């Protein structure tokens, strides 16, 4: 409209037309209206950024935040017009958009960090088996030390996730309504389920890794334990060939380790 008025003003200077005073006044307020439009479009862009940022499965969790933001912006749609002084209103709307945008961003960042930790646990092997011959006791001690190390890491991971969850809840959702509380409980339940599944995958992968090294597939036999063969006469008067450690001993120790 401003562009059209500017063109008509040029034509008026040639004496072809005469513009009403209200149109001339509009042209005089050109700079004020331009700034107002830029401010309004800034609010619109920031509001649209929030709508683009939030995922569909996060809307229920942030429905009160979004509803509050809609209520804050609503006067700009229903009450104010282009003649209104809306500088304070625009500043208030931008502040509300900034707060909601940051809350969603922090939530998504923390959720991503938690999911990254869970994925790391799922891909963790609790075993440490090299391509070499082991004495049975050395092998068992090595695996037990590896297991203890990962137990400590898992405990640290659990503490990290708990801190992220508590911080997010206390900062964003603790004072929300019952509907939000139920949605939050469901969200935490999904994280708990994923964490348990990651632990199961870690144990499963470790068993498969142990089985792969102990129970060789195909015709190529790869030794993993150092077994000594010797003559023994302790069981009677006849000499016998015995193995140390014996197969039952190896089996018992491996089963104990897996338990």
Buried (B, 14 or more C-beta within 10 A) or exposed (E): EBEEBEEBBEEBEEEEEEBEEEBBEBBEEEEEBEEBEEBBEBBBEBBEBBEEEBEEEBEBBBBBBBEBBEEBBEBBEEEBEEEEEBEEBBEBBBEBBEBBBEBBEBBBEBBEEBBEBBEBBBEBBBBBBEEEEBEBEEBBEBBEEBBEEBEEEBEEBBEEBEEBBEEBBEEBBEEBEEEBEEBBEEBEEEBEEBBEEBBEBBBEBBEEBBEEBBEEEEEEEEEBBBBEEEEEEEEEEEEEEBEEBEEEEBEEBBEEBEE
